[in-house]
Amino acid sequence: MATNHKTRMLIIGSGPAGLSAAIYGARAGLEPIVVQGLQPGGQLTITTDVENYPGFREVIQGPWLMQEMQAQAEHVGTRMMWDTITNVDLSGKTFVATGDGGDTYEGDTLVIATGAQAKWLGVPGEQELSGKGVSACATCDGFFYRGKKVVVIGGGNTAVEEALYLTNHSDDVTLIHRRDSLRSEKILQDRLEANPKISVLWNKKVDSFLAGENGELRALALTDTVTGDASEIETDGAFVAIGHAPATELFKGKLAMDETGYLLVTPGTPKTDVPGVFAAGDVCDHIYRQAITAAGMGCQAALDAERYLAERDFAGVTETVQY
């Protein structure tokens, strides 16, 4: 039998943004409910070594970090629900989300922290070697390739930015693009061309990622998109940089988005165009996409949700007194 769950603060998504919002919301007495979704813990659960999250001297594991965040959120009063939201109604005084089993979740405020997923090439070896030389985040993993040979795959802003960033760690960076010109902004292309640490392989398509005897990435198998010739490029690390897809399908036609599907918020805040609905983390951030920035935005969302409720409740009391 379907159950209705009510809360002062409903959170969809259980990555760093959602769990940070839950921690702050619970401490404010809002008794938040977190609906965890298809990937409880978010993208950090498929990340092995994490070396840039503040507070930890040694390398930590992504899944462990998310387990600790969830335990902290539960410790201060958060209810974690194992469900996947299939529909949302943002038209009423409260916001209602429906799970795939029929349960409904009703919140006086809503924090959307559904995140974004990196786009992958979908070729052999890519997922098998993820964390073993293949990555989709140079800022996250570039440090592990200090002094090594790395490649970046893509031709847009993300790819060029990743290649430029990697020159902080490597003197041998190769950008691989399937066309003969980049799609990135001109200023980024100028910086790329001026950097002696970066070379470009034009008209090359990645067919597969090849493992060495140690089970780590050894090389990429390529095909020339003009001549059809096959080749390989040896590398220690490969960064797939063909963009991200925000998990916002549920909110199309209900919240303002940009042309790529990221939720639009008031600059410097997590406020969407619907009062009482807030967005935090990668679902609205296509620039930084870090666990620490997502956590910070989750904190902002909870604080703004608390203020929204305080103002609404005060207005209701005032109206009652006037009558």
N, C-alpha and C positions, 0 to 999 in steps of 0.2 A: 504494500500500500504506500502511495506517495506521501511524503511528509513535507510540511512547510517549515522552514527554518527562518527565524527572524533575528535581526541584529541591528545595532546602530551603525556598524560599518562592515559592509560586505566587500571582500577582496577576491578578485579573480586572478589567479596566478600565484605561484609559490616559489619564485626565484628570489634573488636578493631584494628586489623592489617590493614584492608582495609581503615577504616575511619581515622586512624592516618596517613597513607600514603597520603590520600586525603587532609588532613589538610596541611601537609608539601608541597605537590605538588601544591596545590592551592596558597599557599603563595609564591611559587617560580614562579608563573605565568604560570604553565603548564595546567591550565584549565582542571583538571582531570574529568573523567567520572567514576562513580562507578556503576557497574551492581550488584544489590543487591542479586539476587539468591533466592533460595527456602526459606531461613530462614533469612530475613532481620535483621541485628543486631547480627547475630551469636548466639552462645550458651548462651551468657549472657541474652538473652531475655527470656530464660526458667529458669533463676536463680533468686531466690527471694532475700534473704539477701546477700549483698556484704559488707564485713567488711575490706578487705585487699587492696582496690584500693587507692593509695596515694591521699591525698588532702581532704579527707572527715572524719571528726571527728566521726560522727554518722554512723550507718549502713545505706546503701543506697540500692535501688532496682536495679537489673540488667537491666530490661527494661528501667528504667528512665535514667540510665547511658548511654545506647546506643542511646536513643533519644537525649540526650545532645550532644554526640559526633557527631551524624548526623547533628544536628542543627549547630554546630560549623563548620563542614566541608562545609555545604551549605552556611553559612554566609561568608566564605572566598572565595567562588567561585566554589565549587564542584557541578557538575550535577549528581543527583541521578536518576538512571533508574530502573524502576520496570520490570525486565526481568530475565529470566533464560537462561544461556548460554548452548547450546547443541553441539557446535562444535567450535574448534579453529584452525587457520592456522598460524603457526609460521615460515613459510618458506620464506616469502617475506621481503622486506625492512621495511614494517610496519606489525603489528600483527593484525589479523582480528578474531573477535569472532562473532558467529552467535547466536541470541536469538531464543527461541522456537516459536516466532511469525514471524520470518523471518527478523527482523531488524539486521543490522550488525554494529559492533562497531570496529573502526579502530584506533589503537594507535601506536605512534612512540615508546613508551615503554609499557611494560605490567607488572603489579604487580598482582601476584596470591595470593589471601588471602582467599581461599575457606574453610580453616579450616579442622577440623576433628571431627567426632562424636564418642562419647563413645559407646562401644558395650554394649547392655543390654541383660539380660537373656530371656526376653520375656515371663515372667510368670505373673499370676494374681497378682494385687496389686502393681506391680513395678512402673508403670507410674502414677497410681492413688495416690501413696504415695511419689512420687518424690517431694522433698522439704519439706516433712512432716516426715522425718526420713530416706528416701532413697536418696542416692547421688552416683555420680560416680567420686567424686573428694575430697579426704581427705584433701589435701592442701587447697582447697577452703572452705570446710565446717566443718573440724574437730574441729575447735575452738568452735563451737556451742555445742559440746558434752563434754565439760570439766567436768571431774568427773563422767561421765556416762558410761554405758556398751555399747560397739559397736562391730560390726562384720564386717569382710571383706570377700568378696566372690571372689575366684580365686586362681590360683596356680603358676602364672608366676612372673616375676620381678615386674610388676606393683602392684600386690596384696601384695607381701612381703614388698615392699617399702611403700605402703599405711599403712599396719599394723604397721610397725616400726615407721612411722611418727605419727600415732595416739597415740602411747605411750607417746607422749609429752603432751597429753591432758587427757588420760584415763589410769587407772590402770587395766582395764578389757577389753582386746581386744581378740577377737576370730577370727581366720582365718578358713574359711570353704572351703574345697576343695573336689571335687568329686572323686579324685583318692587317692592312698595311698602314693604318693610321689609328691614333688613339681617340677615344670619345671624351677624354677628360678635359677640364678647363685649360685654356691656353697657358695661364700662369703656372699651372702644375706641370704641363708639358715642357715649358721653358726650364723649370727647375730640374726636371728629370734629365733633359738633354745636357744640362750644364754640370751634372754630377758625374765625375769620372769613375765612380764605383759601380755605376749601373750600365748594363748593356741591354739591348732589346733584340729579341728574336721575333721577327715579323712573320705573318702568314703561317703560324704553326698552331696546330690543334693537338691537345693532349689526349692520347688514346688510352693510356693506363699509367698507373704508378707502380714501379717495380721495386720489390724488396731484395735486400742483400742477404747474405748467409746468416747475419745476426738478427734477421727479422725486422730490421729498420729500413726506412726508405733508402734506396740506392740511386735510382734514376727515374726519369720520365720518358715514356715512349711517345714520340711525336710524329705527326704527319704534316707535310707541307700542303697548305690548302690551295696552292696554285699548281704545283708540279705533281703532287701526290707522293713525293719521295718520303720514305720512312727514316727516322733518325732517333737517337737517344741523347739525353743530356743528363750527365751525372750531377747529383746534388745531395746535400745533407738535409735540406729542409725545403718544403714546397708550401706556399701559402696561396690558397684559393681565394681570390678577391673579386668575385663577380656579383657582389651585392648581398643584401639581406631582404627577407620578406617578413614584415611585421604581422603578428597574429591578430588581425583586426577584422576578419571576415564577419564576425558577429555584429559589428557595430556600423557596417556600411548602411548609409541612409539614416543613421540615428545619431552619429557624431561627426563633426567636421574632421576631414582628413586631407592630407596633401595628395598629390598625384600618384605617389608611390604607396599610399595606404597607411602612412604613419599618422597617428592621431595628432591633431593640432591642439596646442595648449597656449594659454596666455604666457608670453615670454617671461622666463624667470620663475614661473609657477607651474604646478601640475593641474591647473584648472582647465577643463574642457569647456565647450560652448554650452553645456547643460549644467546649471547650478547643482552642486552636490555630487557631481561625477568628476573624478580625478584620474589622471593617467600618470604612470610612473615607470621609469626604466626604458628598455629598448623599444617598447611599443610606441613611444613618442620621441625617442632619441636616436637619430640616424648618424650622429657625429661621433660621440664618445664611446658608447656601447661597452662600458666597463662595469664590473660588479660593484665597485665602490661608488660610481656615479649613480647606478641604479638604486643602490641602498640609500644614498642621499636623497634621491627623488622620492623614494618610498616614505622616508621620514617627513619630507615636505607635504606629501599627500595626506598623511595621518594628521599632521598639525593643522593643515587647512580644513580637513574634514571636521576636526574638533571645533575649530572656529566657526565653520558653517553651521554646525548644529547648535552651538551656543547662541549665535545670532538669531537663528530661526526660532529656537525655544524662547528666547527673550522677547522676540516680536510677538509670539503667540500669547505669552503671559500679558504683555502690554495691551493687546487687542481685547483679551478677556476682561481686564480691569476696566477698560473704557466702556464696555457694554454694561 
